[in-house]
Amino acid sequence: MNNIRLYLGILIIPLFLLVTIFITHRDVSPNTGIPLTGLATMRSMAKQSIPYEIAMNNHKPSLIEFYADWCTICQSLAPSLKNLHQQYGENINFVMLNIDNPIWSKVIKTYGANSVPYLVFLTPEKEVKEVLVGKPPERIIEQIIMSGKVSYQLSAISY
């Protein structure tokens, strides 16, 4: 009888540990430890973004993000840009260009995008008004949008 209790104890403890690990485990990229939701958000946004050619011809201000799938900073910036796209997407072109796609090499050179993430803010006339490199806080990006440097006919947001 004591042997049965010992064997049950030996089996229950590892089982408990496995269940605990399974329940508390987050989906993360095996190489970076970054939640896969950032990559999924970024890829979803890229599919929904305005094509570059349309953005250059529709007389709206634009925010162009040069990014790469492997860029963990780009992935962590994705939720902030998604929030801003939901708020301002009707008035501003949100364009995403993957620097690893060779079709964008000329555009990359045009804007001098030498790192990622690289955010370029354009006026409706397509003049560069602001460039941000790295991961700025969402509030800074929103201030640029709201400052009038890029946006037009946007109602002010009260904070």
Solvent accessible surface area in square Angstrom, and as a share of the most:
residue,aa,sasa,rsa
1,M,163,0.73
2,N,116,0.60
3,N,100,0.51
4,I,101,0.51
5,R,161,0.59
6,L,106,0.53
7,Y,135,0.51
8,L,92,0.46
9,G,30,0.29
10,I,98,0.50
11,L,118,0.59
12,I,101,0.51
13,I,112,0.57
14,P,64,0.40
15,L,109,0.54
16,F,136,0.57
17,L,97,0.48
18,L,116,0.58
19,V,71,0.41
20,T,54,0.32
21,I,108,0.55
22,F,166,0.69
23,I,125,0.64
24,T,95,0.55
25,H,119,0.53
26,R,148,0.54
27,D,104,0.54
28,V,52,0.30
29,S,20,0.13
30,P,129,0.81
31,N,140,0.72
32,T,66,0.38
33,G,45,0.44
34,I,47,0.24
35,P,43,0.27
36,L,75,0.37
37,T,97,0.57
38,G,8,0.08
39,L,34,0.17
40,A,60,0.47
41,T,26,0.15
42,M,1,0.00
43,R,116,0.42
44,S,48,0.31
45,M,19,0.09
46,A,28,0.21
47,K,178,0.76
48,Q,119,0.53
49,S,19,0.12
50,I,56,0.28
51,P,70,0.44
52,Y,34,0.13
53,E,101,0.45
54,I,96,0.49
55,A,0,0.00
56,M,41,0.18
57,N,109,0.56
58,N,51,0.26
59,H,142,0.63
60,K,59,0.25
61,P,0,0.00
62,S,0,0.00
63,L,3,0.01
64,I,0,0.00
65,E,4,0.02
66,F,0,0.00
67,Y,14,0.05
68,A,0,0.00
69,D,43,0.22
70,W,158,0.55
71,C,7,0.04
72,T,42,0.25
73,I,84,0.42
74,C,0,0.00
75,Q,12,0.05
76,S,44,0.28
77,L,0,0.00
78,A,2,0.02
79,P,64,0.40
80,S,18,0.12
81,L,4,0.02
82,K,87,0.37
83,N,66,0.34
84,L,0,0.00
85,H,54,0.24
86,Q,125,0.56
87,Q,100,0.45
88,Y,9,0.03
89,G,22,0.21
90,E,149,0.67
91,N,51,0.26
92,I,2,0.01
93,N,2,0.01
94,F,11,0.04
95,V,2,0.01
96,M,20,0.09
97,L,3,0.02
98,N,32,0.17
99,I,50,0.25
100,D,84,0.44
101,N,58,0.30
102,P,109,0.69
103,I,120,0.61
104,W,38,0.13
105,S,55,0.36
106,K,161,0.68
107,V,18,0.10
108,I,31,0.16
109,K,162,0.69
110,T,94,0.55
111,Y,32,0.12
112,G,39,0.37
113,A,10,0.07
114,N,134,0.69
115,S,46,0.30
116,V,24,0.14
117,P,0,0.00
118,Y,20,0.07
119,L,0,0.00
120,V,1,0.00
121,F,0,0.00
122,L,0,0.00
123,T,9,0.05
124,P,35,0.22
125,E,124,0.56
126,K,45,0.19
127,E,95,0.43
128,V,74,0.43
129,K,98,0.42
130,E,45,0.20
131,V,57,0.33
132,L,31,0.15
133,V,87,0.50
134,G,18,0.17
135,K,108,0.46
136,P,16,0.10
137,P,86,0.54
138,E,53,0.24
139,R,114,0.42
140,I,69,0.35
141,I,0,0.00
142,E,17,0.08
143,Q,83,0.37
144,I,16,0.08
145,I,0,0.00
146,M,49,0.22
147,S,66,0.43
148,G,50,0.48
149,K,101,0.43
150,V,2,0.01
151,S,15,0.10
152,Y,81,0.31
153,Q,163,0.73
154,L,35,0.18
155,S,95,0.61
156,A,94,0.73
157,I,64,0.33
158,S,109,0.70
159,Y,164,0.63
